[in-house]
């Protein structure tokens, strides 16, 4: 198995590692649950062992690409994932570079990797100017402009979740008021609906089905339940989807007008709601993209499933001319 | 005079042409008033004659850079400036290319040229990730990311004036509601203050002084008068500046969070209000850029004066590796 890249996807619920071929195909993959409450050493050992389990045969590794929850220093790759308190300024890139000397080891934000994956091999193929979004327990994204990943000054470009959509609105995890994420992330939407009398599951019960729904690991049960109830016609769940769609529409419009985008892809648990989310999103986007150039922008569901993070991480190495600037 | 570039700045009130040297220095300049209500032929003759008046000595023109009001097709350079009805789909680039065969002729949005000028030779020097804004009769801008001008899919990146800052707010010229431009452009602010009882000039009279204040040609008397009255302590004029500053702060925060910017430059008539505008702008920006990476972004006044448009237009040719992608 020569000429492949090791891809690593570090999330709050799951670690995944894979060997990825030149065209982005997953050759072999291993997953494990993130050790809850693990300290820095435990988390590293879990990852290190998972890589051992993947590399049971000799493999020529040409490079390592990593997607990890933020914040992090970039391109240094010292990570402090919000939902993994055991890693604070953990030198993830350096540790992987020790294990894989002589090849590039590149770490980027997990939402950025999802956007890269959609651009490289998913719903964004052929677009030169797109925003790839993920709407789940948080709202993140990545920007591709002029056919290249935009990093911004500190590797943090794409934080569309912190565009203000409701001035004076609910407080966000970041401390500001009225961010898109504060309104449209699954738990916030569920709380909003509960506060108005929503009875979760009264329309239809969410039974985990064991199937690998796209990004399912990042979706909250409450957000999924809300989407299911909305699909079953629950009035409050529908109102919550409308609220999320309108908030997303305002933030997407800001990105389209500011960056002259062709395309926006939306993935993550909440996007599973389909037209119930995309209809109000597109209506609001249409109201706020009235100039000729902005009208062409389309919003589509993300196309890749649970392997998207791995594909995007691999692209940091396999398609570096487009996705790695440093 | 060998090795210089012809720069052209086409505005609703004024045409300017200049010979610009390699470092962005203006070697010679000619200006004339835009013929009011001029048809396509009259407008072209005015520009053509102005170039004649500039090129009285033989000059080796290495290229032509043009800034013009939008909209336009890009990079084709067929222009339809909103405030010059005589030009609709006028082939400005093609006509200049006929006059200057064999050298590059490049046309871009006037607000983009101002941003390029600030990045190349003004307040944005050294920043790799900036938004250059102009707040005047309209609100426009240009984006530089990773050290390069971002064009977007149709040459329209930088339209920060159409980020929504007041959902359900006033109707914008573009047809949408609550755009930054609908709130913060000079005439909108003046109308807002007048509707609340502002008596223009009761605090201090705006006497045109003939001095070349930066971007003065683009500022409206009403916006300038508002700034003067605010400086003199007029309560309603101050409230208008506060309103503009807060709206600008929300849109700038969206750009900073989405694009991970180091710097935002603000020019145009309204920026003459100084601290009265920048204080509420910075306060609002601070409230909405709470993540570590976003806190570093600074907002500064544009540094270049009335020649900025010419300097930016020249840079499309003189510094093409950074400012011309096509």
Interface residues (C-beta under 8 A of the other chain):
Chain A: X71 X128 X129 X143 X145 X146 X148 X150 X151 X152 X153 X154 X155 X156 X157 X158 X159 X160 X162 X163 X164 X165 X166 X167 X172 X174 X175 X176 X177 X178 X179 X250 X251 X253 X254 X255 X257 X258 X259 X260 X261 X262 X287 X288 X289 X290 X291 X292 X293 X294 X296 X325
Chain B: X71 X128 X129 X143 X145 X146 X148 X150 X151 X152 X153 X154 X155 X156 X157 X158 X159 X160 X162 X163 X164 X165 X166 X167 X172 X174 X175 X176 X177 X179 X250 X251 X253 X254 X255 X257 X258 X259 X260 X261 X262 X287 X288 X289 X290 X291 X292 X293 X294 X296 X325
